[in-house]
Amino acid sequence: MTHHEKKYYLILVLVGSLLLLAVSDGISYFREIGSISLSTNLLHFLPLILLVLWIDADSRDYPQISLPFDRGFLLWLFWLPYLPYYLWRTRGPKGLLMFAGFLLLFFGGYLVYFGIYLTLPN
């Protein structure tokens, strides 16, 4: 498997897992079920892991992004402030649209909660 294929599989799994989490959060909210188990709570960390792995894999295609030896550790610590900077630096204004899309995906569960709240009778 080539480097580009790995990068695209990572982003595909990231988007898919975020959409799945939003749907499962919406179903549990609609049925008034709390968080079911520790494994469900740990599943919420999967998109973060995939995002950091994607940034690391994607940054290898851009020579303007320097790669220090402790890059992986720094990504784990500072992924949130680094993500908009990285997307802007590598993709320009289109990167900010990608960042907005990532935010929508990461907060998809809350958007589903809000949609259900608005549609259910009080």
HUFENKA-V823561 format. One record per backbone hydrogen bond with DSSP energy under -0.5 kcal/mol. NH is the residue of the N-H (numbers start at 1). CO is the residue of the C=O. If there is no record, write none. Layout:
NH;CO, NH;CO
This chain:
6;2, 7;3, 8;4, 9;5, 10;6, 11;7, 12;8, 13;9, 14;10, 15;11, 16;12, 17;13, 18;14, 19;15, 20;16, 21;17, 22;18, 23;19, 24;20, 25;21, 26;22, 27;23, 28;24, 29;25, 30;26, 31;27, 32;29, 33;28, 41;37, 42;38, 43;39, 44;40, 44;41, 45;42, 46;43, 47;43, 49;45, 50;46, 51;47, 52;48, 53;49, 54;50, 55;51, 56;52, 57;53, 58;54, 59;55, 60;56, 60;57, 61;58, 62;59, 63;61, 65;62, 66;64, 68;66, 71;68, 74;70, 75;71, 76;72, 77;73, 78;74, 79;75, 82;78, 83;79, 84;80, 85;81, 86;82, 87;83, 88;84, 89;85, 90;86, 91;87, 92;88, 94;91, 95;92, 96;92, 96;93, 97;93, 98;94, 99;95, 100;96, 101;97, 102;98, 103;99, 104;100, 105;101, 106;102, 107;103, 108;105, 111;107, 112;108, 113;109, 114;110, 115;111, 116;112, 117;113, 118;114, 119;115, 120;116
